[in-house]
């Protein structure tokens, strides 16, 4: 079977150690996590882990099944890239002189629609939001000018299908009442 990039959303209670238990599920199956981001969800007390991996759909289904067996996991779902809207953020630190001269580095930053967040005497911090390929391209284009520091967040994603976490929780509550 062909490996594809999937985004898994894991909705959990706010419990110490849950991230460790979630990550162990991937480790046991020898699945590499490409990125992970954690945040509060739209429901108070429920947190969302957004996990990106490249794997077969069968393997992803098994992992999601394992995740849902965790007591503190409210719901786990997976989506191929075509079913989500996603972004990442990257920060680049470069020498201020590289941009101040108004040369090619400044043109590159403008071409990529990046933002300057901070200008200090010795360095400037640039922000680029987009898909991983876009943030990587800016990195590659700025590399000849000397990147002092670089960091990229994990993917944050929202599904295109109109199924909200609230509706999922309501469905689960209806099942529990029966």
RAURSUL-V94781 format. One record per backbone hydrogen bond with DSSP energy under -0.5 kcal/mol. CO is the residue of the C=O (numbers start at 1). NH is the residue of the N-H. E is the energy in kcal/mol with one decimal. If there is no record, write none. Layout:
CO/NH/E, CO/NH/E
This chain:
4/55/-2.5, 5/81/-0.9, 6/8/-0.5, 6/53/-2.2, 7/79/-2.0, 8/10/-0.5, 8/51/-3.0, 9/11/-0.5, 9/77/-2.3, 10/12/-0.6, 10/49/-2.5, 11/74/-2.7, 11/75/-1.5, 12/47/-3.0, 13/15/-1.4, 15/18/-1.6, 17/21/-1.9, 18/22/-2.5, 19/23/-2.6, 20/24/-2.0, 21/25/-1.1, 22/25/-0.6, 22/26/-0.9, 23/27/-2.2, 24/28/-2.9, 25/29/-0.9, 26/31/-2.7, 27/30/-1.6, 30/32/-0.5, 32/34/-0.6, 35/52/-2.6, 37/50/-3.1, 39/48/-3.4, 43/41/-0.5, 43/46/-2.1, 45/14/-0.8, 46/41/-2.4, 47/12/-2.7, 48/39/-2.0, 48/50/-0.5, 49/10/-2.6, 49/51/-0.6, 50/37/-1.9, 51/8/-3.3, 52/34/-2.6, 52/35/-1.1, 53/6/-3.2, 53/55/-0.6, 55/4/-2.5, 56/60/-2.1, 57/61/-2.6, 58/62/-2.0, 59/63/-2.2, 60/64/-2.7, 61/65/-2.2, 62/66/-2.2, 63/67/-2.8, 64/68/-2.3, 65/69/-0.7, 66/69/-0.8, 67/70/-1.6, 70/73/-1.5, 72/13/-2.3, 72/74/-0.6, 75/11/-3.4, 77/9/-2.7, 79/7/-2.9, 80/83/-2.0, 81/84/-1.6, 83/160/-3.3, 83/161/-0.6, 85/158/-2.4, 87/156/-2.4, 88/130/-2.4, 89/153/-3.0, 90/128/-2.4, 91/151/-1.9, 92/94/-0.5, 92/126/-2.9, 93/148/-2.9, 93/149/-1.3, 94/124/-3.0, 95/98/-1.0, 95/99/-0.8, 96/99/-0.8, 96/100/-2.6, 97/101/-1.2, 99/102/-1.6, 103/107/-1.5, 104/108/-2.4, 105/109/-2.2, 106/110/-2.3, 107/111/-2.8, 108/112/-1.9, 109/114/-2.2, 110/113/-1.6, 115/117/-0.6, 115/127/-3.4, 118/120/-0.5, 118/125/-2.7, 122/96/-0.9, 123/120/-3.0, 124/94/-2.4, 124/126/-0.5, 125/117/-2.8, 125/118/-1.4, 126/92/-2.5, 127/115/-2.9, 128/90/-2.4, 130/88/-2.3, 131/134/-0.8, 131/135/-2.2, 132/136/-2.5, 133/137/-1.9, 134/138/-1.8, 135/139/-1.7, 136/140/-2.8, 137/141/-2.4, 138/142/-2.3, 139/143/-1.8, 140/144/-0.5, 142/145/-1.9, 142/146/-0.5, 143/146/-1.6, 146/95/-0.6, 146/148/-0.6, 149/93/-2.9, 151/91/-2.7, 156/87/-2.0, 158/85/-3.1, 161/163/-2.3, 164/168/-1.9, 165/169/-2.8, 166/170/-2.4, 167/171/-2.1, 168/172/-2.2, 169/173/-2.5, 170/174/-2.1, 171/175/-2.0, 172/176/-2.1, 173/177/-1.5, 174/178/-1.0
